[in-house]
């Protein structure tokens, strides 16, 4: 806790979506660019994505290798590693727990709002 406020763990959503895409299958960088555009309506800049991929590889979450299609063109192919899978699973579990809490809160909030509206309607009817 900092200054009386609870701190939630931070994450870069792009990392989670990249790992999710790589869980489906190995991808070339340009394929991941398209996949990320599918996930977030194209707001991800390719430069940011490649920067994240480099960092993820340094951290051992993914591996990459060059794959030559012809003598002039070489593309990098990315794959998720076991630590990457474990990281993704930890976040999925954490988000599932948060979802349960959010659902509980929203249900209680809706109930409170209905009670407030009922009291206001009752007061207006007097």
Residue frames as qw, qx, qy, qz and C-alpha x, y, z in Angstrom:
[[0.000, 0.890, 0.457, 0.000, 0.00, 0.00, 0.00],
 [0.426, 0.089, 0.030, 0.900, 1.27, 3.43, -0.90],
 [0.115, -0.091, 0.069, -0.987, -0.17, 6.63, 0.56],
 [0.467, 0.167, 0.590, -0.638, -3.21, 4.72, 1.82],
 [0.720, 0.415, -0.166, -0.531, -4.03, 3.42, -1.66],
 [0.833, -0.071, 0.545, 0.061, -3.87, -0.22, -2.67],
 [0.177, 0.622, -0.571, -0.505, -1.48, -0.90, -5.52],
 [0.927, 0.244, 0.234, -0.161, -2.52, -3.46, -8.10],
 [0.613, -0.244, 0.544, 0.518, 0.24, -5.31, -9.91],
 [0.384, 0.710, -0.169, -0.566, 0.98, -3.62, -13.19],
 [0.654, 0.053, 0.679, 0.330, 1.32, -5.37, -16.47],
 [0.190, 0.396, -0.424, -0.792, 1.62, -4.49, -20.06],
 [0.764, 0.297, 0.406, -0.404, -1.49, -5.89, -21.70],
 [0.591, 0.639, -0.412, -0.270, 0.41, -6.18, -24.96],
 [0.002, -0.435, 0.894, -0.105, 2.72, -8.77, -23.36],
 [0.534, 0.086, 0.750, -0.381, -0.27, -10.87, -22.32],
 [0.724, 0.555, 0.126, -0.389, -1.85, -10.67, -25.76],
 [0.375, 0.645, -0.647, -0.157, 1.47, -11.53, -27.44],
 [0.192, -0.260, 0.926, -0.194, 1.85, -14.58, -25.21],
 [0.653, 0.300, 0.537, -0.442, -1.74, -15.56, -25.91],
 [0.648, 0.645, -0.213, -0.343, -1.13, -15.32, -29.66],
 [0.250, 0.555, -0.794, -0.008, 2.05, -17.38, -29.35],
 [0.494, -0.100, 0.793, -0.344, 0.24, -19.99, -27.29],
 [0.784, 0.445, 0.165, -0.400, -1.96, -20.65, -30.33],
 [0.893, 0.289, 0.144, 0.313, 1.09, -21.27, -32.51],
 [0.500, -0.340, 0.191, 0.773, 4.51, -19.88, -33.40],
 [0.355, 0.886, 0.295, -0.049, 4.32, -16.64, -35.38],
 [0.536, 0.273, 0.095, 0.794, 6.51, -14.46, -37.53],
 [0.157, -0.310, -0.273, 0.897, 6.76, -10.84, -36.46],
 [0.238, -0.011, -0.340, -0.910, 4.53, -9.53, -39.24],
 [0.460, -0.361, -0.767, -0.265, 1.90, -12.15, -38.33],
 [0.358, -0.437, -0.607, 0.559, 2.00, -11.00, -34.70],
 [0.016, 0.128, -0.020, -0.991, 1.50, -7.42, -35.86],
 [0.426, -0.197, -0.548, -0.693, -1.70, -8.49, -37.60],
 [0.512, -0.369, -0.769, 0.103, -2.75, -10.67, -34.66],
 [0.235, -0.326, -0.441, 0.803, -2.33, -7.76, -32.23],
 [0.217, 0.001, -0.229, -0.949, -4.36, -5.55, -34.55],
 [0.502, -0.307, -0.716, -0.375, -7.12, -8.20, -34.38],
 [0.454, -0.387, -0.679, 0.428, -6.99, -8.13, -30.57],
 [0.208, -0.588, -0.341, 0.704, -7.04, -4.36, -30.07],
 [0.385, 0.849, 0.354, -0.079, -8.46, -2.76, -33.21],
 [0.659, 0.541, 0.067, 0.518, -5.06, -1.81, -34.55],
 [0.203, -0.966, 0.062, -0.148, -3.94, 0.60, -31.83],
 [0.774, -0.467, 0.268, 0.333, -0.67, -1.25, -31.18],
 [0.299, 0.853, -0.381, -0.192, 2.33, 0.30, -32.87],
 [0.935, 0.226, -0.243, 0.128, 4.65, -2.30, -34.45],
 [0.312, 0.600, -0.504, 0.537, 7.67, -0.61, -32.83],
 [0.504, -0.468, 0.449, -0.571, 6.17, -1.10, -29.37],
 [0.975, -0.020, 0.028, -0.219, 5.33, -4.70, -30.18],
 [0.792, 0.396, -0.358, 0.296, 8.89, -5.50, -31.32],
 [0.006, -0.604, 0.522, -0.603, 10.32, -3.74, -28.27],
 [0.752, -0.323, 0.332, -0.468, 8.12, -5.93, -26.06],
 [0.972, 0.184, -0.142, -0.027, 9.16, -9.05, -27.97],
 [0.499, 0.541, -0.506, 0.450, 12.85, -8.25, -27.41],
 [0.293, -0.504, 0.520, -0.624, 12.25, -7.70, -23.68],
 [0.905, -0.131, 0.149, -0.378, 10.17, -10.86, -23.40],
 [0.876, 0.320, -0.326, 0.152, 12.98, -12.81, -25.04],
 [0.191, 0.566, -0.567, 0.567, 15.52, -11.35, -22.60],
 [0.528, -0.350, 0.469, -0.615, 13.25, -12.45, -19.74],
 [0.076, -0.151, 0.985, 0.037, 12.96, -15.98, -21.16],
 [0.571, 0.316, 0.489, -0.579, 9.23, -15.86, -21.90],
 [0.789, 0.580, 0.095, -0.179, 9.75, -16.42, -25.62],
 [0.551, -0.314, 0.546, 0.548, 12.44, -17.53, -28.03],
 [0.566, 0.754, 0.015, -0.332, 13.03, -16.48, -31.60],
 [0.603, -0.199, 0.588, 0.501, 15.03, -17.59, -34.57],
 [0.285, 0.537, -0.350, -0.713, 15.64, -16.36, -38.08],
 [0.674, 0.270, 0.687, 0.014, 13.89, -18.31, -40.77],
 [0.005, 0.434, -0.460, -0.775, 15.05, -17.64, -44.33],
 [0.703, 0.484, 0.425, -0.302, 12.45, -17.88, -47.07],
 [0.754, 0.603, 0.061, 0.254, 14.80, -16.94, -49.84],
 [0.699, 0.056, -0.125, 0.702, 18.30, -15.58, -50.18],
 [0.115, 0.480, 0.018, 0.870, 17.15, -11.96, -49.83],
 [0.506, -0.537, -0.029, -0.674, 14.58, -12.18, -47.04],
 [0.429, -0.038, -0.823, 0.371, 14.96, -13.49, -43.51],
 [0.489, -0.588, -0.136, -0.630, 12.14, -13.32, -40.98],
 [0.019, -0.268, 0.792, -0.548, 12.18, -13.89, -37.24],
 [0.645, -0.325, -0.598, -0.347, 9.86, -16.58, -35.91],
 [0.230, -0.428, 0.534, -0.692, 8.71, -16.37, -32.27],
 [0.663, -0.243, -0.696, -0.128, 7.60, -19.13, -29.89],
 [0.544, -0.687, 0.166, -0.452, 6.43, -19.15, -26.27],
 [0.359, 0.316, -0.819, 0.317, 8.57, -20.93, -23.65],
 [0.526, -0.419, -0.728, 0.132, 7.56, -22.78, -20.48],
 [0.234, -0.319, -0.393, 0.830, 8.26, -19.68, -18.35],
 [0.204, -0.027, -0.268, -0.941, 6.09, -17.68, -20.77],
 [0.508, -0.337, -0.712, -0.350, 3.29, -20.22, -20.40],
 [0.454, -0.396, -0.647, 0.467, 3.61, -20.06, -16.60],
 [0.071, -0.162, -0.124, 0.976, 3.54, -16.23, -16.65],
 [0.364, -0.162, -0.465, -0.791, 0.40, -16.26, -18.82],
 [0.546, -0.378, -0.744, -0.074, -1.30, -18.80, -16.53],
 [0.319, -0.314, -0.517, 0.729, -0.49, -16.76, -13.39],
 [0.129, 0.091, -0.053, -0.986, -2.07, -13.69, -14.96],
 [0.465, -0.237, -0.638, -0.566, -5.09, -15.64, -16.20],
 [0.492, -0.400, -0.735, 0.240, -5.68, -17.02, -12.68],
 [0.194, -0.275, -0.326, 0.883, -5.23, -13.59, -11.12],
 [0.249, -0.014, -0.282, -0.926, -7.62, -11.98, -13.60],
 [0.487, -0.331, -0.752, -0.294, -10.20, -14.74, -13.00],
 [0.383, -0.421, -0.631, 0.527, -10.08, -14.01, -9.27],
 [0.012, -0.205, -0.059, 0.977, -10.45, -10.30, -9.97],
 [0.328, -0.180, -0.584, -0.720, -13.39, -11.02, -12.27],
 [0.437, -0.453, -0.775, 0.066, -15.21, -12.81, -9.44],
 [0.254, -0.434, -0.398, 0.767, -14.70, -9.80, -7.18],
 [0.101, 0.091, -0.263, -0.955, -15.78, -7.37, -9.91],
 [0.376, -0.313, -0.735, -0.469, -18.91, -9.43, -10.61],
 [0.386, -0.500, -0.686, 0.362, -19.76, -9.47, -6.88],
 [0.136, -0.341, -0.157, 0.917, -19.25, -5.71, -6.61],
 [0.200, -0.033, -0.447, -0.871, -21.34, -4.95, -9.69],
 [0.396, -0.417, -0.792, -0.203, -24.15, -7.19, -8.45],
 [0.337, -0.533, -0.543, 0.555, -24.18, -5.46, -5.06],
 [0.063, -0.221, 0.090, 0.969, -23.96, -2.06, -6.73],
 [0.275, -0.226, -0.629, -0.691, -26.94, -2.82, -8.97],
 [0.414, -0.516, -0.744, 0.093, -28.93, -4.03, -5.95],
 [0.262, -0.454, -0.327, 0.787, -28.11, -0.83, -4.05],
 [0.067, 0.059, -0.319, -0.944, -29.11, 1.29, -7.04],
 [0.352, -0.385, -0.736, -0.432, -32.45, -0.53, -7.30],
 [0.390, -0.551, -0.626, 0.392, -33.07, 0.01, -3.58],
 [0.153, -0.320, -0.067, 0.933, -32.25, 3.71, -3.94],
 [0.202, -0.122, -0.522, -0.820, -34.61, 4.06, -6.92],
 [0.395, -0.480, -0.774, -0.122, -37.37, 2.24, -4.99],
 [0.310, -0.524, -0.466, 0.642, -36.97, 4.59, -1.99],
 [0.022, -0.190, 0.167, 0.967, -37.04, 7.65, -4.28],
 [0.295, -0.274, -0.684, -0.608, -40.17, 6.35, -6.02],
 [0.397, -0.530, -0.723, 0.197, -41.79, 5.70, -2.62],
 [0.214, -0.426, -0.257, 0.841, -40.97, 9.24, -1.45],
 [0.106, 0.024, -0.390, -0.915, -42.40, 10.77, -4.63],
 [0.348, -0.372, -0.779, -0.366, -45.62, 8.79, -4.15],
 [0.280, -0.446, -0.658, 0.538, -46.27, 10.28, -0.71]]
